[in-house]
Amino acid sequence: MHSVERSACSIETPWHSWMSLVSLMSHILPKGYDTEMARIRVATTISVPPKAVWAAISDISTHVDWMDDAVAIRFTTARRQGVGTTFDCDTKVGPFSLVDRMTITEWKPDKVMGVRHEGLVKGSGRFTLRRQRGGRTRFTWDERLVVPWRLGGPITAVPLAFILRRVWRKNLTHLKALVERESACSSSG
């Protein structure tokens, strides 16, 4: 009977297991997919013109009224609208909480609002409003979020995108109901 000796070079460490999983993910995910970045796009059609939708979203402090994951917003600049506005958003998804530090990077009334995420999770987001027939608005929410290695990096980017997509679809359902209800109340009153 003989024993097989393993060299120190062949020992599998947690780091090697982690990198093997990252490598495997890069082979099974679609070509061009960035495993460190969660890319999320959700959209809805709202039965009011872009001007009415913009009126609802341009007051950033009210985003907590229609975003389930936004718990509180604290402005860190005197500005409350427009490019350069910064704020901290206490964010909670399930049992996970963090402060999402954001800066408004794009502000085109009735058309686009863009943000840069500068907290633990970094990236960018954008609300786009497009006029549609019948006085309706196509509201699209795009996000690109980089998940830091200490939160799982590429391993958590894919499930995070899946979870946030579900949460943000629900957020858009809330926004749609809120804007359409406000529009109906203002036109009947």
TIMI-223534 format. One line per field, with one value per residue: residue number from 1; x, z, y of N, C-alpha, C, O in turn; residue in one letter. Coordinates in Angstrom, 1 decimal. Layout:
REM residues N
resi: (NUM_...)
nxx: (X_...)
nzz: (Z_...)
nyy: (Y_...)
caxx: (X_...)
cazz: (Z_...)
cayy: (Y_...)
cxx: (X_...)
czz: (Z_...)
cyy: (Y_...)
oxx: (X_...)
ozz: (Z_...)
oyy: (Y_...)
resn: (A_...)
//
This chain:
REM residues 189
resi: (1_2_3_4_5_6_7_8_9_10_11_12_13_14_15_16_17_18_19_20_21_22_23_24_25_26_27_28_29_30_31_32_33_34_35_36_37_38_39_40_41_42_43_44_45_46_47_48_49_50_51_52_53_54_55_56_57_58_59_60_61_62_63_64_65_66_67_68_69_70_71_72_73_74_75_76_77_78_79_80_81_82_83_84_85_86_87_88_89_90_91_92_93_94_95_96_97_98_99_100_101_102_103_104_105_106_107_108_109_110_111_112_113_114_115_116_117_118_119_120_121_122_123_124_125_126_127_128_129_130_131_132_133_134_135_136_137_138_139_140_141_142_143_144_145_146_147_148_149_150_151_152_153_154_155_156_157_158_159_160_161_162_163_164_165_166_167_168_169_170_171_172_173_174_175_176_177_178_179_180_181_182_183_184_185_186_187_188_189)
nxx: (0.8_0.6_1.0_-0.4_1.1_0.4_1.4_2.3_1.5_-0.7_-2.8_-6.1_-7.3_-9.6_-9.5_-8.7_-10.9_-12.9_-12.0_-12.2_-14.9_-15.7_-14.4_-15.8_-18.4_-17.9_-17.8_-20.3_-22.1_-23.8_-21.9_-19.8_-21.0_-20.6_-19.4_-18.9_-20.6_-23.9_-26.5_-29.4_-32.6_-35.8_-39.1_-42.1_-45.4_-47.0_-50.1_-50.1_-48.9_-45.3_-44.7_-46.3_-45.4_-42.7_-43.2_-43.8_-41.5_-39.4_-39.2_-37.1_-37.1_-39.5_-39.3_-39.2_-41.8_-42.7_-40.8_-40.1_-37.6_-36.3_-35.8_-35.3_-34.4_-31.7_-30.6_-27.4_-26.5_-27.3_-28.8_-31.7_-32.6_-31.6_-28.5_-25.7_-26.8_-26.7_-27.2_-28.0_-29.3_-31.1_-31.2_-33.0_-33.2_-34.9_-33.2_-31.0_-29.3_-28.1_-26.4_-26.9_-25.1_-25.6_-25.3_-26.7_-26.4_-27.4_-30.0_-32.7_-35.5_-38.7_-37.6_-35.1_-33.4_-30.4_-28.2_-25.2_-23.9_-22.2_-21.6_-21.1_-21.9_-21.2_-21.8_-24.1_-27.3_-30.4_-33.3_-35.5_-37.8_-40.2_-42.2_-45.3_-47.9_-51.2_-50.9_-49.3_-46.6_-43.5_-41.7_-38.5_-36.1_-32.8_-30.0_-26.6_-24.6_-21.8_-20.7_-19.0_-16.0_-16.0_-18.6_-19.2_-18.8_-18.5_-20.0_-22.3_-23.4_-25.1_-27.4_-28.1_-28.9_-31.2_-32.9_-33.1_-34.3_-36.9_-37.8_-37.7_-39.4_-41.8_-41.7_-42.0_-44.6_-45.9_-45.2_-46.5_-49.2_-49.5_-48.9_-50.9_-53.2_-53.0_-53.2_-55.8_-57.2_-56.6_-57.7_-60.4_-61.1)
nzz: (0.0_-0.9_-0.3_-1.5_-2.1_-1.8_-3.4_-2.1_-3.9_-5.1_-3.3_-2.6_-2.0_-0.2_-1.8_-4.3_-4.9_-5.0_-7.2_-9.2_-9.3_-10.2_-12.7_-13.9_-14.0_-15.9_-18.2_-18.5_-18.6_-20.8_-23.6_-23.3_-20.9_-17.9_-15.1_-12.7_-12.5_-11.9_-14.1_-14.7_-15.9_-16.0_-16.9_-17.6_-18.8_-18.4_-18.0_-18.5_-19.6_-20.1_-18.7_-16.4_-15.1_-14.7_-12.8_-10.6_-10.1_-9.9_-7.5_-5.4_-2.7_-2.4_-3.4_-1.6_-1.2_-3.3_-3.7_-2.6_-1.5_-0.7_2.2_3.6_2.8_2.8_2.1_1.1_0.1_-0.4_-2.6_-4.0_-6.4_-9.7_-11.6_-9.7_-7.3_-4.2_-2.2_0.6_0.6_2.6_2.3_1.9_1.4_1.8_4.4_4.3_4.6_3.6_3.1_0.4_-1.3_-3.4_-6.4_-8.5_-11.9_-14.3_-15.7_-17.2_-17.6_-17.9_-19.4_-18.7_-15.8_-14.2_-12.1_-10.0_-8.2_-5.2_-2.9_-0.9_-2.8_-6.1_-9.1_-11.8_-12.5_-14.3_-15.1_-17.7_-19.6_-22.1_-24.5_-25.5_-27.9_-27.4_-25.2_-23.3_-21.2_-21.5_-19.1_-18.2_-16.3_-15.8_-14.5_-13.5_-11.6_-9.5_-7.7_-4.7_-3.9_-1.2_-0.7_-2.1_-4.8_-8.1_-7.7_-6.3_-7.9_-10.0_-8.7_-7.2_-9.2_-10.2_-7.9_-7.4_-9.8_-9.5_-7.2_-8.2_-10.3_-9.0_-7.6_-9.8_-10.4_-8.2_-8.6_-11.1_-10.3_-8.4_-9.9_-11.9_-10.3_-9.0_-11.3_-12.2_-10.0_-10.1_-12.5_-12.1_-10.1)
nyy: (-1.2_2.1_5.6_8.6_11.6_15.0_17.9_21.2_23.0_22.0_22.2_23.1_26.2_28.4_30.8_29.8_28.2_30.1_31.7_29.7_29.4_31.9_31.9_29.7_30.9_32.9_31.4_30.3_32.3_34.7_35.9_38.7_39.5_41.2_40.0_41.2_43.3_44.3_44.5_46.1_46.5_47.9_48.6_50.5_51.5_54.5_56.0_58.8_62.1_62.8_65.1_65.1_62.8_63.5_65.5_64.0_62.6_64.4_65.6_64.5_63.7_62.5_60.0_57.9_57.4_55.7_53.8_50.7_49.8_52.1_53.7_56.1_59.5_61.7_64.8_66.0_68.3_71.7_72.0_70.5_69.6_68.9_68.8_67.8_67.7_66.1_63.2_61.0_57.8_55.7_52.4_49.3_46.0_43.1_41.4_43.0_46.1_49.3_52.4_54.3_56.4_59.1_61.0_63.4_63.3_63.8_65.8_66.4_68.0_66.4_64.4_62.9_61.6_61.2_59.3_58.9_56.3_56.2_54.9_52.0_50.1_50.7_52.6_53.4_55.0_55.5_57.3_57.2_59.0_58.6_60.0_58.6_57.4_58.7_60.3_59.1_57.7_56.2_54.7_54.1_52.4_52.2_50.5_50.2_48.4_48.0_45.4_45.2_43.2_42.4_42.0_39.9_40.2_39.2_36.9_37.5_39.4_38.5_37.2_39.4_41.3_39.9_40.0_42.7_43.6_42.5_43.9_46.5_46.4_46.2_48.7_50.4_49.8_50.8_53.6_54.1_53.7_55.7_58.1_58.0_58.0_60.6_62.2_61.6_62.5_65.3_66.0_65.6_67.1)
caxx: (0.0_1.4_0.2_-0.2_1.4_0.0_2.4_1.7_1.0_-2.0_-3.8_-7.2_-7.6_-10.8_-9.3_-8.8_-12.3_-13.6_-11.6_-12.7_-16.3_-15.7_-14.1_-17.0_-19.5_-17.6_-18.0_-21.7_-22.9_-23.7_-20.7_-19.9_-21.6_-19.7_-19.8_-18.8_-21.6_-25.3_-27.2_-30.8_-33.5_-37.2_-39.9_-43.6_-46.0_-47.8_-51.1_-50.1_-47.8_-44.1_-44.6_-46.9_-44.5_-41.6_-43.6_-43.8_-40.1_-38.4_-39.0_-36.4_-37.5_-40.8_-39.0_-39.5_-43.3_-43.0_-39.8_-40.1_-36.3_-35.8_-36.4_-35.2_-33.5_-31.2_-29.8_-26.1_-26.2_-28.4_-29.7_-32.6_-32.9_-30.7_-27.1_-24.8_-27.5_-26.2_-28.1_-27.9_-30.6_-31.1_-31.8_-33.2_-33.8_-34.9_-32.5_-29.8_-29.4_-26.9_-26.6_-26.6_-24.7_-25.9_-25.1_-27.5_-25.4_-28.1_-31.3_-33.4_-36.9_-39.6_-36.9_-34.0_-32.7_-29.3_-27.4_-24.0_-23.9_-20.9_-21.4_-20.5_-22.1_-21.0_-22.4_-24.9_-28.7_-31.0_-34.7_-35.8_-39.2_-40.4_-43.7_-46.0_-49.2_-52.3_-50.5_-48.7_-45.2_-42.7_-40.7_-37.4_-35.1_-31.6_-28.9_-25.3_-24.1_-20.6_-20.7_-17.6_-15.6_-16.4_-20.0_-19.3_-18.4_-19.2_-20.9_-23.6_-23.9_-26.2_-28.6_-28.6_-29.7_-32.5_-33.7_-33.4_-35.2_-38.2_-38.1_-37.9_-40.7_-42.8_-41.6_-42.6_-46.1_-46.3_-45.1_-47.6_-50.5_-49.4_-49.0_-52.2_-54.2_-52.9_-53.7_-57.2_-57.8_-56.5_-58.6_-61.8_-61.3)
cazz: (0.0_-0.9_-0.1_-2.5_-1.4_-2.5_-3.2_-1.6_-5.0_-5.5_-2.3_-3.0_-0.9_-0.5_-2.9_-5.6_-5.1_-5.4_-8.6_-10.1_-9.5_-11.1_-14.1_-14.4_-14.3_-17.1_-19.3_-18.7_-18.8_-22.2_-24.0_-23.0_-19.6_-16.9_-13.9_-11.5_-12.6_-12.0_-15.0_-14.5_-16.7_-15.8_-17.6_-17.5_-19.5_-17.5_-18.8_-18.4_-20.3_-19.4_-17.7_-15.1_-14.5_-14.2_-11.6_-9.5_-9.7_-9.8_-6.0_-5.0_-1.4_-2.4_-4.0_-0.6_-1.3_-4.3_-3.8_-1.4_-1.0_-0.2_3.5_4.0_1.9_3.4_1.2_1.6_-0.4_-0.3_-3.8_-3.9_-7.7_-10.7_-11.6_-8.6_-6.0_-3.6_-1.1_1.1_0.7_3.4_1.4_2.6_0.6_2.7_5.7_4.0_4.6_3.4_2.8_-1.0_-1.5_-4.8_-7.0_-9.7_-13.0_-15.5_-15.3_-18.4_-17.3_-18.7_-20.2_-18.1_-14.5_-14.0_-10.8_-9.8_-6.9_-4.7_-1.6_-0.9_-4.1_-7.0_-10.4_-12.3_-12.8_-15.1_-15.4_-19.0_-19.9_-23.5_-24.9_-26.4_-28.4_-26.5_-24.0_-22.3_-21.0_-21.3_-18.1_-18.2_-15.2_-16.1_-13.5_-13.7_-10.2_-9.3_-6.4_-4.2_-3.5_0.2_-0.7_-3.0_-6.2_-9.3_-7.3_-5.9_-8.9_-10.8_-7.9_-6.8_-10.3_-10.2_-6.8_-7.6_-10.9_-9.0_-6.3_-8.9_-11.1_-8.0_-7.4_-11.0_-10.3_-7.3_-9.3_-12.1_-9.6_-7.7_-10.9_-12.5_-9.3_-8.9_-12.5_-12.2_-9.0_-10.5_-13.6_-11.7_-9.0)
cayy: (0.0_3.4_6.8_9.7_12.9_16.2_19.0_22.4_23.8_21.5_22.4_24.0_27.1_29.1_31.7_29.0_27.8_31.3_32.0_28.7_29.7_33.1_31.4_29.0_31.8_33.6_30.5_29.9_33.5_35.2_36.6_40.2_39.8_41.6_39.3_42.1_44.4_44.0_45.4_46.0_47.4_47.7_49.7_50.5_52.5_55.2_56.6_60.3_62.6_62.9_66.3_64.6_61.8_64.2_66.2_63.1_62.1_65.5_65.9_63.3_63.3_61.7_58.6_56.9_57.1_54.7_52.8_49.9_49.7_53.4_53.9_57.5_60.2_62.9_65.6_66.4_69.6_72.6_71.7_69.4_69.2_69.3_68.2_68.2_67.4_64.8_62.7_59.6_57.0_54.5_51.4_48.0_44.9_42.0_41.7_43.8_47.5_50.1_53.8_54.5_57.8_59.4_62.4_63.6_63.5_64.2_66.3_67.0_67.9_65.6_63.4_62.1_61.9_60.2_59.3_58.1_55.6_56.4_54.3_50.7_49.6_51.8_52.5_54.5_54.7_56.5_57.2_57.8_59.2_58.8_60.2_57.6_57.8_58.7_61.0_58.1_57.8_54.9_55.0_53.1_52.5_51.4_50.6_49.4_48.5_47.2_44.8_45.0_41.9_42.0_41.6_38.7_40.6_38.6_35.8_38.1_40.4_37.9_37.1_40.8_41.8_39.3_40.4_44.2_43.7_42.2_45.0_47.7_46.3_46.6_50.1_51.1_49.6_51.9_54.9_54.2_53.9_57.1_59.2_57.9_58.4_62.0_62.8_61.4_63.4_66.7_66.3_65.5_68.1)
cxx: (0.9_0.5_0.5_0.0_1.0_1.1_1.6_1.0_-0.4_-3.1_-4.8_-7.5_-9.0_-10.7_-9.4_-10.2_-13.1_-13.3_-12.1_-14.2_-16.5_-15.4_-15.2_-18.1_-19.2_-17.8_-19.5_-22.6_-22.8_-22.4_-20.9_-20.5_-20.5_-20.1_-19.6_-19.9_-23.0_-25.9_-28.7_-31.6_-35.0_-37.9_-41.4_-44.1_-47.1_-48.8_-51.3_-48.9_-46.5_-44.0_-45.2_-46.0_-43.3_-42.0_-43.5_-42.4_-39.1_-38.2_-38.4_-36.8_-38.7_-40.5_-39.3_-41.0_-43.6_-42.0_-39.8_-38.7_-35.7_-36.5_-36.4_-34.2_-33.1_-30.3_-28.5_-25.6_-27.4_-29.4_-30.5_-33.1_-31.8_-29.3_-26.3_-25.5_-27.0_-27.1_-27.7_-29.2_-30.4_-31.9_-31.9_-33.9_-33.7_-34.2_-31.3_-30.1_-28.1_-27.3_-26.1_-26.4_-24.8_-25.7_-25.9_-26.5_-26.1_-29.5_-31.8_-34.9_-37.8_-39.0_-36.0_-33.6_-31.7_-28.6_-26.2_-24.1_-22.5_-20.6_-20.7_-20.7_-22.0_-21.6_-23.2_-26.3_-29.3_-32.5_-34.9_-37.3_-39.4_-41.9_-44.1_-47.3_-50.2_-52.0_-49.9_-47.2_-44.6_-41.6_-39.8_-36.4_-34.0_-30.6_-27.7_-24.6_-22.9_-20.6_-19.3_-17.3_-16.0_-17.8_-20.3_-19.0_-19.2_-20.2_-22.2_-24.2_-25.1_-27.4_-29.1_-29.4_-31.1_-33.4_-34.1_-34.4_-36.7_-38.7_-38.5_-39.1_-41.8_-42.8_-42.2_-44.2_-46.6_-46.3_-46.3_-48.9_-50.6_-49.7_-50.4_-53.3_-54.2_-53.4_-55.2_-57.9_-57.7_-57.4_-60.1_-62.1_-61.1)
czz: (0.0_-0.7_-1.2_-1.7_-2.3_-2.3_-2.7_-2.7_-5.4_-4.5_-2.7_-1.8_-1.2_-1.7_-4.2_-5.9_-5.6_-6.9_-9.6_-10.4_-10.4_-12.5_-14.7_-14.8_-15.6_-18.3_-19.5_-18.9_-20.3_-22.4_-23.8_-21.7_-18.6_-15.6_-12.6_-11.5_-12.8_-13.0_-14.9_-15.3_-16.4_-16.5_-17.4_-18.4_-18.5_-18.3_-18.6_-19.2_-19.5_-18.4_-16.4_-14.4_-13.9_-12.9_-10.4_-9.1_-9.5_-8.3_-5.4_-3.6_-1.4_-3.0_-2.9_-0.6_-2.3_-4.4_-2.5_-0.7_-0.4_1.1_3.9_3.0_2.7_2.4_1.9_1.0_-0.2_-1.5_-3.5_-5.3_-8.6_-10.6_-10.4_-7.3_-5.5_-2.4_-0.7_1.1_1.5_2.6_2.1_1.6_1.4_4.0_5.5_3.9_4.3_3.1_1.4_-1.2_-3.0_-5.2_-8.3_-10.8_-14.2_-15.1_-16.5_-18.1_-18.3_-19.5_-19.5_-16.7_-14.3_-12.7_-10.9_-8.4_-6.4_-3.3_-1.7_-2.2_-5.1_-8.3_-10.8_-12.5_-13.6_-15.3_-16.8_-19.3_-21.4_-23.8_-25.8_-26.9_-27.3_-25.2_-22.9_-22.2_-20.8_-20.3_-18.0_-17.1_-15.5_-14.9_-13.9_-12.3_-10.1_-7.9_-5.9_-3.8_-2.1_0.3_-1.7_-4.5_-7.2_-8.9_-6.9_-6.9_-9.7_-9.9_-7.5_-8.0_-10.4_-9.1_-7.0_-8.7_-10.4_-8.1_-7.2_-9.9_-10.2_-7.7_-8.6_-11.0_-9.3_-7.9_-10.3_-11.4_-9.0_-8.8_-11.6_-11.6_-9.2_-10.1_-12.6_-11.1_-9.4_-11.7_-13.2_-10.7_-9.5)
cyy: (1.2_4.6_7.8_11.0_14.0_17.3_20.3_23.2_23.3_21.6_23.4_24.9_27.7_30.1_31.0_28.6_28.9_31.7_31.0_29.0_30.9_32.7_30.6_29.9_32.5_32.8_30.2_31.1_34.0_36.0_38.1_40.5_40.1_41.0_40.1_43.2_43.8_45.0_45.1_47.0_47.0_48.8_49.4_51.6_53.2_56.0_58.1_60.8_62.7_64.0_65.9_63.6_62.5_65.0_65.3_62.7_63.2_65.9_64.6_62.8_62.4_60.3_57.5_56.5_56.0_53.6_52.0_49.8_50.9_53.7_55.4_58.2_61.5_63.6_66.1_67.7_70.4_72.4_70.5_68.9_69.6_68.6_68.7_68.0_66.1_64.5_61.3_59.0_55.8_53.4_50.0_47.1_43.6_42.3_42.6_45.3_48.2_51.5_54.0_56.0_58.1_60.8_62.4_64.0_64.0_64.7_67.1_66.9_67.3_64.6_62.4_62.6_60.8_60.4_58.5_57.6_55.7_55.7_53.0_50.0_50.8_51.6_53.7_54.1_55.8_56.2_57.9_57.9_59.4_58.9_59.1_58.1_57.8_59.5_60.2_58.3_56.4_55.3_53.9_53.4_51.6_51.6_49.7_49.5_47.5_46.7_44.6_43.6_41.5_41.7_40.5_39.0_39.9_37.5_36.3_39.0_39.8_37.8_38.5_41.4_41.2_39.8_41.9_44.4_43.5_43.4_46.2_47.6_46.7_48.1_50.9_50.9_50.6_53.3_55.1_54.5_55.3_58.2_59.2_58.4_60.0_62.7_62.7_62.4_64.9_67.0_66.2_66.6_69.5)
oxx: (1.8_-0.7_1.7_-0.8_1.3_1.5_0.4_0.1_-1.2_-4.2_-4.5_-8.0_-9.5_-11.6_-10.0_-10.6_-13.9_-14.2_-12.5_-14.6_-17.4_-16.1_-15.5_-18.7_-20.1_-18.0_-19.9_-23.7_-21.8_-21.9_-21.9_-20.6_-19.6_-21.1_-20.2_-20.0_-23.3_-25.9_-29.1_-31.2_-35.3_-37.4_-41.8_-43.4_-47.9_-48.4_-52.4_-48.0_-46.6_-43.4_-44.7_-46.0_-42.9_-41.1_-43.3_-42.1_-38.1_-37.2_-39.1_-36.8_-38.9_-41.5_-39.6_-41.4_-44.7_-42.1_-39.5_-38.6_-34.7_-37.7_-37.4_-33.2_-33.9_-29.3_-28.5_-24.5_-28.5_-30.6_-30.1_-33.8_-31.0_-29.0_-26.4_-24.9_-26.8_-27.6_-27.1_-30.2_-29.6_-33.1_-30.9_-34.9_-32.6_-34.4_-30.7_-31.0_-27.0_-28.5_-24.9_-27.3_-24.2_-25.8_-25.8_-25.8_-25.4_-30.2_-31.5_-35.5_-37.7_-39.6_-36.2_-33.4_-32.0_-28.6_-26.0_-24.3_-21.6_-19.6_-19.8_-19.7_-22.7_-22.0_-22.9_-26.6_-28.7_-32.9_-34.4_-38.0_-38.8_-42.7_-43.4_-47.8_-50.1_-52.6_-50.0_-46.6_-45.1_-40.8_-40.2_-36.0_-34.2_-30.4_-27.9_-24.1_-22.9_-20.7_-18.5_-18.2_-16.3_-18.2_-21.4_-18.9_-20.4_-21.1_-23.3_-25.3_-26.1_-28.5_-30.3_-30.4_-32.0_-34.6_-35.3_-35.3_-37.6_-39.8_-39.5_-39.7_-42.8_-43.9_-43.0_-44.9_-47.7_-47.3_-46.9_-49.7_-51.6_-50.5_-51.0_-54.3_-55.2_-54.1_-55.9_-58.9_-58.7_-57.8_-60.9_-63.3_-61.3)
ozz: (0.8_-1.0_-1.7_-0.9_-3.5_-1.2_-2.9_-2.4_-6.0_-4.7_-3.2_-0.8_-2.3_-2.5_-5.2_-7.1_-6.6_-7.7_-10.7_-11.5_-11.3_-13.5_-15.9_-15.9_-16.4_-19.4_-20.7_-19.4_-20.9_-21.5_-24.2_-21.3_-18.5_-15.0_-11.6_-10.5_-13.6_-12.7_-15.0_-15.4_-16.6_-16.5_-17.1_-18.7_-17.9_-19.3_-18.5_-19.4_-18.2_-17.3_-15.3_-13.2_-12.8_-12.0_-9.3_-7.9_-8.9_-8.0_-5.1_-3.4_-0.4_-3.1_-3.3_-0.1_-2.2_-5.1_-1.4_0.5_0.2_1.1_4.4_2.6_3.2_2.0_3.1_1.2_0.1_-1.3_-2.8_-5.4_-8.3_-9.6_-10.2_-6.2_-6.2_-1.7_-1.4_1.7_1.1_2.3_2.8_1.1_1.7_4.6_6.5_3.2_4.7_2.8_1.1_-1.2_-3.8_-4.3_-9.1_-10.6_-15.1_-14.3_-16.8_-18.3_-19.5_-20.3_-19.6_-16.5_-14.4_-12.2_-11.7_-7.4_-7.1_-2.7_-2.6_-2.8_-4.8_-8.6_-10.4_-12.8_-13.7_-15.6_-16.9_-19.1_-22.0_-23.3_-26.7_-26.4_-26.3_-24.2_-21.7_-23.1_-20.0_-20.6_-17.7_-17.0_-15.5_-14.4_-14.5_-12.0_-10.5_-6.9_-6.6_-3.5_-1.9_1.4_-2.0_-5.2_-7.2_-9.6_-7.2_-6.8_-9.9_-10.4_-7.3_-7.7_-10.6_-9.4_-6.8_-8.7_-10.8_-8.2_-6.9_-10.2_-10.6_-7.6_-8.4_-11.4_-9.6_-7.7_-10.3_-11.8_-9.0_-8.5_-11.8_-12.0_-9.1_-10.0_-13.0_-11.4_-9.2_-11.8_-13.9_-10.4_-8.7)
oyy: (1.3_4.5_7.9_11.4_14.0_17.5_20.4_23.9_24.0_21.2_24.5_24.4_27.6_30.2_31.5_28.6_28.8_31.9_31.3_28.8_30.9_33.2_30.8_29.7_32.8_33.3_30.0_31.0_33.7_36.7_38.7_41.7_39.3_41.4_39.7_43.9_42.9_46.2_43.9_48.2_45.8_49.9_48.3_52.6_52.5_56.7_58.6_60.0_62.7_63.9_66.3_63.6_62.2_65.0_65.8_62.4_62.9_66.5_63.7_61.6_61.7_59.5_56.4_55.5_55.3_52.7_52.6_49.6_50.9_53.9_55.9_57.5_62.2_63.1_66.4_68.1_69.9_72.6_69.6_67.9_70.5_68.0_69.9_68.0_65.1_65.4_60.6_59.6_54.9_53.6_49.6_47.4_43.1_43.4_43.0_45.7_47.7_51.8_53.7_56.8_57.4_61.7_61.5_65.0_64.6_64.0_68.2_65.8_67.5_63.9_61.2_63.8_59.6_61.5_57.6_58.3_55.2_56.0_52.8_49.5_51.8_50.5_54.8_52.9_57.0_55.1_59.0_56.9_60.4_58.1_58.7_59.1_57.1_59.3_60.5_59.0_55.6_56.1_52.7_54.5_50.4_52.7_48.6_50.6_46.4_47.5_44.0_42.8_40.3_41.1_40.1_38.0_40.0_37.2_35.7_39.4_40.5_38.3_38.7_42.0_42.0_40.1_42.3_45.3_44.2_43.8_46.9_48.7_47.4_48.7_51.8_51.8_51.2_54.0_56.2_55.3_56.0_59.1_60.3_59.0_60.6_63.8_63.7_63.0_65.7_68.1_66.8_66.9_70.5)
resn: (M_H_S_V_E_R_S_A_C_S_I_E_T_P_W_H_S_W_M_S_L_V_S_L_M_S_H_I_L_P_K_G_Y_D_T_E_M_A_R_I_R_V_A_T_T_I_S_V_P_P_K_A_V_W_A_A_I_S_D_I_S_T_H_V_D_W_M_D_D_A_V_A_I_R_F_T_T_A_R_R_Q_G_V_G_T_T_F_D_C_D_T_K_V_G_P_F_S_L_V_D_R_M_T_I_T_E_W_K_P_D_K_V_M_G_V_R_H_E_G_L_V_K_G_S_G_R_F_T_L_R_R_Q_R_G_G_R_T_R_F_T_W_D_E_R_L_V_V_P_W_R_L_G_G_P_I_T_A_V_P_L_A_F_I_L_R_R_V_W_R_K_N_L_T_H_L_K_A_L_V_E_R_E_S_A_C_S_S_S_G)
//
